[in-house]
Amino acid sequence: MNVKGQELVDLLMAHARTHNLKERAAQGIVKWLESPDTVDMAEGIARESIVGRFSSHGLCFEQQHVAAPFVDTRFDLCSGEKVVGYYRLITRLDGESEDDYFVIDGWR
């Protein structure tokens, strides 16, 4: 396979669109925020004030702790204009969800 740089980017962008990665991540954020099992937010951050803002898609093809390549869709979690954490949706190359998680690390 002889793929040039922009062709590779175009293929990855098509992959993200085909598998609705942004939409699925946005839904995951809502699920985490609405879950009664979600631990209380950091001091001074109201759960209802948090919104997701798309940050990036990334392809991880070599990592020490994960055997298979994956796509990492990341959203910043914001309260007002401040970033207070992040959400990651990890999907396999076939588009299936592998993991997702929500981190509130306070005001940055």
Backbone torsions as a table, in degrees:
resi	resn	phi	psi	omega
1	MET	NA	120.2	-179.7
2	ASN	-110.5	90.8	-177.0
3	VAL	-111.8	129.8	177.8
4	LYS	-85.6	166.7	-174.7
5	GLY	-49.5	-55.8	-177.1
6	GLN	-67.0	-33.0	176.4
7	GLU	-63.4	-40.2	178.1
8	LEU	-63.4	-45.4	177.7
9	VAL	-60.1	-44.4	179.1
10	ASP	-61.0	-41.0	177.8
11	LEU	-63.9	-42.2	179.6
12	LEU	-67.4	-39.0	177.1
13	MET	-64.7	-40.5	177.3
14	ALA	-63.7	-39.5	177.6
15	HIS	-59.9	-46.2	-179.9
16	ALA	-61.9	-41.3	178.9
17	ARG	-68.7	-45.2	-178.5
18	THR	-58.1	-38.6	-177.1
19	HIS	-97.5	9.9	174.8
20	ASN	51.1	44.9	-173.1
21	LEU	-65.6	-41.0	178.2
22	LYS	-63.0	-45.6	-178.9
23	GLU	-64.1	-43.0	-179.8
24	ARG	-64.4	-39.7	178.0
25	ALA	-65.8	-42.7	178.2
26	ALA	-60.0	-40.6	177.2
27	GLN	-65.7	-36.6	178.1
28	GLY	-63.8	-38.0	177.6
29	ILE	-62.4	-46.4	179.0
30	VAL	-59.9	-43.9	179.8
31	LYS	-58.9	-46.8	179.4
32	TRP	-63.1	-43.8	-178.1
33	LEU	-66.2	-33.7	-177.6
34	GLU	-85.4	-14.0	-175.7
35	SER	-71.4	130.9	176.5
36	PRO	-68.1	-16.1	-179.8
37	ASP	-83.0	-11.3	179.4
38	THR	-68.4	128.0	-179.3
39	VAL	-63.3	149.5	178.8
40	ASP	-52.3	148.2	179.7
41	MET	-69.5	165.5	175.8
42	ALA	-59.0	155.0	-177.2
43	GLU	-53.7	130.7	176.4
44	GLY	84.9	3.4	179.9
45	ILE	-114.6	113.2	179.4
46	ALA	-79.3	132.3	-179.3
47	ARG	-53.9	-42.0	-177.0
48	GLU	-71.1	-12.2	179.5
49	SER	-87.5	-9.3	-174.4
50	ILE	-84.1	130.8	174.2
51	VAL	-130.5	151.0	178.2
52	GLY	-91.5	142.4	176.0
53	ARG	-131.3	119.1	-177.2
54	PHE	-52.4	135.4	179.4
55	SER	-114.2	-53.7	-175.0
56	SER	-167.3	161.1	163.6
57	HIS	-114.5	141.9	176.8
58	GLY	-143.1	146.4	174.8
59	LEU	-103.1	123.1	175.8
60	CYS	-110.0	112.9	-175.5
61	PHE	-113.6	-3.1	174.8
62	GLU	-152.6	114.3	-179.5
63	GLN	-145.1	144.5	-175.0
64	GLN	-58.8	-40.2	-170.9
65	HIS	-102.5	-0.3	-178.9
66	VAL	-128.5	125.2	-173.6
67	ALA	-75.4	-34.3	-173.5
68	ALA	-107.3	150.4	176.0
69	PRO	-64.1	154.0	179.3
70	PHE	-150.1	163.2	175.1
71	VAL	-105.2	130.8	-178.6
72	ASP	-110.6	113.2	176.2
73	THR	-102.9	124.6	-173.3
74	ARG	-123.7	135.8	173.6
75	PHE	-120.2	137.9	167.8
76	ASP	-77.7	144.9	175.0
77	LEU	-104.6	123.2	-172.6
78	CYS	-121.3	145.9	170.5
79	SER	-123.5	108.3	-169.4
80	GLY	66.5	-130.1	179.3
81	GLU	-93.1	-4.3	-175.5
82	LYS	-92.4	135.2	173.0
83	VAL	-81.8	125.1	-176.4
84	VAL	-116.7	-1.9	-179.4
85	GLY	171.3	-161.7	179.6
86	TYR	-153.5	162.9	176.5
87	TYR	-128.5	137.6	177.2
88	ARG	-126.3	133.1	171.0
89	LEU	-111.3	120.4	179.9
90	ILE	-105.7	122.2	179.9
91	THR	-125.6	147.6	174.6
92	ARG	-73.3	169.6	-178.0
93	LEU	-66.8	-17.9	175.7
94	ASP	-85.0	2.0	177.7
95	GLY	92.9	-8.5	-179.4
96	GLU	-73.1	141.7	178.2
97	SER	-69.5	135.5	176.4
98	GLU	-105.4	-40.8	-177.3
99	ASP	-165.3	160.7	168.3
100	ASP	-152.0	151.2	176.1
101	TYR	-156.7	163.0	-168.0
102	PHE	-129.9	123.3	-179.5
103	VAL	-125.0	121.9	172.1
104	ILE	-107.6	115.8	-178.6
105	ASP	-117.8	17.8	173.7
106	GLY	88.5	-173.1	-176.7
107	TRP	-70.9	133.2	176.5
108	ARG	-113.3	NA	NA
